[in-house]
Amino acid sequence: MLDNKKKPPATAIAGVHFQDDALLPEHLGEDYSVLLPIVQSPERVANGDIFASLSGDMQTKLLAILASQRPSTDPTVDDSAEGSGRYSPISAVKFLAKDFPPLEFLVDGMLAKGHLAMLGGRPKSGKSWLVLQMAQAIDLGTPFLGRNTRKARVLYVALEDGERRLSQRCKISRWLPSPDAGVMTAIANFDGNDSTPGAGVDTIASLAESYDLIVIDTLIATLSGNADENSNTQMGGIVNQLATIAHDTDTAIVLVHHTKKGGGGDDDIFSTFRGASALRGAYDVGLLLERKIGEREAVLHMESRDLEMEPMTIRQAPNSAGWEHIGDGQVIGQIQAGRRVVEALRSEGDGSTSQQLADSLKISVQAVRKQLTNAERDGLVRRETANVAGSFRPTDLWHLVEAGNGVV
């Protein structure tokens, strides 16, 4: 065992050479005795099981030690050399030894700083209200769809709503913005004259240093009439540059986009994003608002490179201002089923039995009873118990109440 009370030469600690004083035994403490045998044995370093058994902090320290041992004859380009940087290789061990901080979420489990996110949905589905609500919540540090937020600097670039409508929506949402919040209603085009990103992307790059979240509503409104939104070359150049800006500045960027008319034609909901497939390839987080015309509820689908995300059911307020979280992605099916049984009761008439409604809907009587119970809980129907001819026990007869007559 080495005597850690004395500082050994930086080049001769049990045959292990150190170039970084922070990796000397007195700095590593007890971790040194665990890591040194691994470093001294190339076979153990190469053993992936041993590496995996270490904690994340110990893995980082081990990699840092290995990086500090890099021989001067290593042909890998030194990233500290003049003219190097993003386009120059560095040692893989040195790269893995970098200590990256954990994701800093602006919305817990949904959106982190440094992420490029895209929110899609059909026109008039409530996308703009949703991102306005997100910007407001992050600006003030209040919950968003039942999730905690981190108070941060936000910029809302509203390109489809004029100043008057944007002002009205902010007031309806009761947003009293902080001094750090900003809004824009115009920006230069994101596409240039030669299929490269335009001046608007440069504007976002310059603004990203001053904000933690930039919402761009919508992507299509940033494009000139000459842009081809189906071109992977052109659209990929734009969104990949926005992703680079987000990653480099640690600013979250949210792009609002439209979905295809008639859907995507398969079971992959995210294939319904309109335009080039390069859009999906560029974002870190995908959000898609699936909402049927005439219904207040919607499913917010989510996918991410870094997170496991599940869909949620949300409901828009009657005056369109704001969305609320009401359950997981299955809840909307229960709501829609309850709506169908209420419609069947309206069609069959007050005083219908569960069996009559089941026959009308062609589903089991047990399913109808469950849906009626939920509708009763929500104040849409009421029951009365009566003796019915041919039945040996009292039977529930169902009636619409005033709220149920307004169900759509």
Secondary structure, 3 states (H helix, E strand, C coil): CCCCCCCCCCCCECCECCCCHHHCHHHHCCHHHHHHHHHHCHHHHHCHHHHHHCCHHHHHHHHHHHHHCCCCCCCCCCCCCCCCCCCCCCCHHHHHCCCCCCCCEEECCCEECCCEEEEEECCCCCHHHHHHHHHHHHHHCCCECCECECCCCEEEEECCCCHHHHHHHHHHCCCCCCCCCEEECCCCCCECCCCCECHHHHHHHHHHCCCCEEEEECCHHHCCCCCCCCCHHHHHHHHHHHHHHHHHHCCEEEEEEEECCCCCCCCCHHHHECCCCHHHHHCCEEEEEECCCCCCEEEEEEEECCCCCCCEEEEECCCCCCEEEEEECCHHHHHHHHHHHHHHHHHHCCCECHHHHHHHHCCCHHHHHHHHHHHHHCCCEEEEEECCCCCCCCEEEEEECCCHHHCC
